[in-house]
Amino acid sequence: MRTDAQLLAAAQTDAHAFRELYERYAERIHGFQLGRTRDQDAALDLTAETFAQAWLSRARFEDLADGSAAPWLYAIARHVLVSSVRRNQLERTACERLGVLAELDRPQVVSEPSETWLEGLKEALLELRPHERDAVRLRVIDELSYAEVGHAAGTTPGTARVRVHRGLAALRQRLLNPKEAMR
């Protein structure tokens, strides 16, 4: 039987390998989402989104758990759940401010955000020091704890926290003031 890491490596060229990973974890991820939402339909949607995100990011998987993809999948599931909550919370707040609470009862239309807000992000990430870029990726994208980031980077959680802080501060500076960052 192949490990999760082997399945994800094979999934680069073989969709059946990803299907096997899905079959191993779908029920557990669904249980995770259901336990947090208490809504069967929402849990099914969030589970589907979790695996869609896992499929899209399969090439970025790093085996940090001796062949298991469980921590990686649960991090994605947590990210999908938090993103869903934030979207709904932002919409509710905006509707309350505008006095259009009835809008919340209408079917939700999902639209893709403009990608212009991402302009320059890739370049700004590449300008970071490698240890800061790695720390930001592990903490923000992979959603690891500072202890996990420190372990992956071979350093302490405190050092990992400093690297993430410095990396994010540099990104913020570069993205908000691109002309000044160039100097």
Secondary structure, DSSP 8 states (H G I E B T S, - for coil): ---HHHHHHHTTT-HHHHHHHHHHHHHHHHHHHHHHH--HHHHHHHHHHHHHHHHHTGGG----STT--HHHHHHHHHHHHHHHHHHHHHHHHHHHHHT-GGGGGS--------GGGGTTHHHHHHHS-HHHHHHHIIIIIS---HHHHHHHHTS-HHHHHHHHHHHHHHHHHHHH-HHHHH-
